[in-house]
Amino acid sequence: MKKYKMLYVALLTAPLLTACVLTPTGRGPEVVMAPALPVVVELDVEPYYYHGGYYYYYHENRWSYSNSRSGPWHKLPRDRYPKEVRRKGHGGGQGRGRDDDNR
């Protein structure tokens, strides 16, 4: 009996350990799973990043995500932000949430 209880607890807590977050889309009962961004994100000229089947948009030190580059965009929870954002051709990273234009 104790083995079944432990298995039941493990099955209930397993979804909490995944690297995804569920966010309502505002279009009915549908939910979107947005993977967390990698530790380091390197952006090109445009502030878009594609990862895990989603587009991410970086603007004014904030991240949004969408299934499509044209939106609709949803706020990405801060615990899913990368630790470092780099711009191609700008040397090293600027740190978490810092943007070249805000220096």
N, C-alpha and C positions, 0 to 999 in steps of 0.2 A: 504494500500500500504506500509506503514511504517513497519508493521509486517512482510510482505514478504521480505523486504529489510534486516531486522535484521536476519531473518531465513536464508537467502542466505549468509550473512556474517558469521553466526555461522557455517553453513555447510562447507564453504571454509576454516575456521580457525581450525576446529576440528582436521584434520590430523596433524597440527603443535603441538598439545598438547599431543600426544601419547608418550610412553616411548620407541619408536623404532627409529632406524635410517636406512635410505635406502642407500645402498652402491652398486655400480656396481660390478659384479663379474668378469668381463673381458671375459665372455662367451656369448656374444651377448646381447640382450636387457633385459635379466633377471636381477632382483635385489634381494638382500638378506636383510631380516629384522633382525637386531641383537638387542635383548633386552639389556638394560643397566644392568650391573652387580649389585648385591646387595651392600649395604653400606659396609658390612664386608664379605670378602671372605677368607675361611680357606682352604689352600692347604695341601694335604698330601705329600708324598715323591715325587711324580711326579708333575710337574707344570701345570697340566690340571684341568679345572673346567667345569662342565656341568651345564647349566642353560638355561631354556626357549627353549629347543630343539637345542641348539648350544653348541659346545665345545669351550672353551676359553683356550688359552695357554699364560702363563706368563713367560717371558724371558727378562733378563736385564732391569727390571723395565718397560717393555712394555707389552701390551696385544694385542693378535690377536684372531680372531674367525673364525670358520668354521662349516659347516653342518656335517662334518665328522672328526674324530680324526686324520685321515691321510691327511687332507687338501683338497683343497688348503686353505691357511690361508690368511686372510685379516686384515689389521690394524684396531684396534678398536679406534674410536675417543676418545680423552681424557675425554670428558664430560661424557663418559659411563664407565670410570674406577671406581672401588670401592674406598671408602675413606680409607679403611684399608685392608691390606693383612696379614693374619696370617699363620703360619706354625704349623701343628699339632705337639704337643710335645715340642714347643718352647716358652711356656709362653704366654705373651701378644702380641699384634699386633706391627708391625714395622712401621705403618703409611702408608700414601699414597705413593705407588710406591717404598718403600724401601724393599730391599731383604736382608735376613740373610747373604748371601755370600759377600755382599758389605760393611760390617761394618769394 
